[in-house]
Amino acid sequence: MDDLDRKILHELQRDASLGLEEIGTRVGLSRNACWRRIKTMEDAGIIRARVTLLDAAKLNLGLTVFIQVRAAQHDADWLDTFARATRAMPEILGVYRMTGDLDYLIRARVADMADYDRLYQALIARVPMRDVSASFVMEEIKDTTALPL
């Protein structure tokens, strides 16, 4: 990757709907040269997908919750059950295995506390856990999908 690739990625992270002509103009390349570089980065897996970001509050998903989980067991079967369950729940946006006191951190979006309780009940019905606690976001100070290039 060179500086031109980084410039292209910067533009795509800001607005993936930009056409090749516009990206080329912004980074100083022809449409075809831009397309070749983007295709190369897609083939290499650097560009995984192009998505549309939605306004969660306008879709009645105004509450972000971080759920801290301590596993009931530490074996492959439990992890497989946990992974399948969390991947199948669309409210769960991210699941991370952690170091330190807790085992997993889950990031989810729900409408309100009642919706969180429904999610919590569904999760503990699918996966045995030793301990579950939650923290609710009061204010989003920064929330971005753009990686630093």
HUZIZI-V24864 format. One line per field, one symbol per residue. ss: DSSP state (@ for helix, = for strand, . for the rest). burial: # if it has 9 or more other C-alpha atoms within 8 Angstrom, else .. A space follows every 10 residues. Layout:
BEGIN
ss: ???
burial: ???
END
This chain:
BEGIN
ss: ..@@@@@@@@ @@@@.....@ @@@@@@@... @@@@@@@@@@ @@@....... ......@@@. ..======== =....@@@@@ @@@@@@@... .======... ...======= ..@@@@@@@@ @@@@@@..== ======.... .........
burial: ....####.# ###..#...# ..###.#..# #.###.##.. ##....#... .....#.... ########## #......##. ##..##.... .##.#..... .######### ##..##..#. ..##.##.## .#....#... .........
END
